[in-house]
């Protein structure tokens, strides 16, 4: 792992801890960063499991679709 990536991970971890301080104890956090068109630049750092983070994204996707459908029906 490159020195730059290690520094990024350290910095992101610090910010993750800061963000988590605003939530109830036991909350988990996942940071996703992507550059469209460059899959090699994806960055994922989580205090959760990848499977649980994926499940969260799937729930949010369904919720967003439901909200769009509700808005369209009004």
C-alpha positions in Angstrom: 0.0 0.0 0.0 1.4 3.4 -0.9 2.3 6.0 1.6 -0.3 8.4 0.2 -3.1 5.8 0.6 -2.0 5.2 4.2 -2.2 8.9 4.9 -5.6 9.1 3.3 -6.8 6.2 5.4 -5.6 7.9 8.5 -7.2 11.2 7.7 -10.5 9.5 6.7 -10.5 7.5 9.9 -10.1 10.7 11.9 -13.1 12.3 10.1 -15.1 9.1 10.5 -14.6 9.2 14.2 -15.6 12.9 14.3 -18.8 12.2 12.3 -19.7 9.2 14.5 -19.5 11.4 17.6 -22.8 12.9 16.4 -24.6 9.6 16.4 -25.7 7.2 19.1 -23.1 4.7 20.4 -22.8 1.7 18.3 -23.5 3.5 15.0 -21.3 2.3 12.1 -20.0 4.4 9.3 -18.9 3.7 5.7 -17.2 6.2 3.4 -17.4 5.5 -0.3 -15.6 7.7 -2.9 -15.7 7.0 -6.6 -14.5 8.6 -9.7 -16.9 7.9 -12.6 -15.1 6.1 -15.4 -12.2 5.0 -13.2 -13.0 1.9 -11.2 -9.4 1.7 -10.0 -9.9 4.9 -8.1 -12.7 3.5 -5.9 -12.2 4.0 -2.2 -14.2 2.3 0.5 -13.5 2.5 4.2 -16.0 1.1 6.8 -16.4 0.2 10.4 -19.1 -2.3 9.2 -18.9 -5.3 7.0 -19.0 -4.8 3.3 -22.1 -7.0 3.1 -24.0 -4.8 5.7 -22.8 -1.7 3.9 -24.2 -3.1 0.6 -27.5 -4.0 2.4 -27.7 -0.3 3.6 -27.2 0.9 0.0 -29.9 -1.5 -1.3 -32.4 -0.3 1.4 -31.7 3.4 0.5 -32.1 2.6 -3.2 -35.6 1.0 -2.5 -36.5 3.9 -0.2 -35.5 6.5 -2.8 -37.5 4.7 -5.5 -40.5 4.6 -3.2 -40.2 8.3 -2.5 -40.0 9.1 -6.2 -43.1 7.0 -6.9 -44.9 8.7 -4.1 -43.9 12.2 -5.4 -45.0 11.2 -8.9 -48.4 10.1 -7.7 -49.2 13.4 -6.0 
